[in-house]
Amino acid sequence: MDRIRPWLYIGKYRETLNPHLLAANRIEAMLQLAELVEQPSIVSLYLPVEDFQPIPFDLLRQGIDFVLAAKEQGRRVLVACGAGINRSSAFCTAALKEAEGLSLLDAFYTVKKAHPEAMPHPPIWASLCEYYRENIPFDKLLTPSNR
């Protein structure tokens, strides 16, 4: 589990199972993209987002709204998918873009700096680009940023 911002964390499925780790990081909300795991006193939302498929826009909006609502309520939120690489990085990128007014690429680079494993797969990245109407070729994600 890595901290992107004081309110936003990214991780993997197995970390959602660890109440001690969640408590140590004071996680109070979880957006789960692999499987629903319920933890006492943690608000959770599970979205059935497929790993190598484009993200349906209704699920993308629902996930972003959940993360931003948790932020507004002063909660620390963990966004977790199976391995903490693809889907979670996409949702964290989108949440940062909207919360901080960043470009999609700057938001991704921010996630990548905090969580070097972050790498949305091409169909997931294409979903974000289409949703936000930002045409950023996938190979830009592979270029190190000095930002």
Buried (B, 14 or more C-beta within 10 A) or exposed (E): BBBBBEBBBBBBBBBBEBBEBBEEBEBBBBBBBBEEBEBEEBBBBBBEBEBEEBBBEEBBEBBBEBBBBBBEEEBBBBBBBBBBBBBBBBBBBBBBBBBEEBEBBBBBBBBBEBBEBBBBBEBBBBBBBEBBEEEBEBEEBEEEEEE
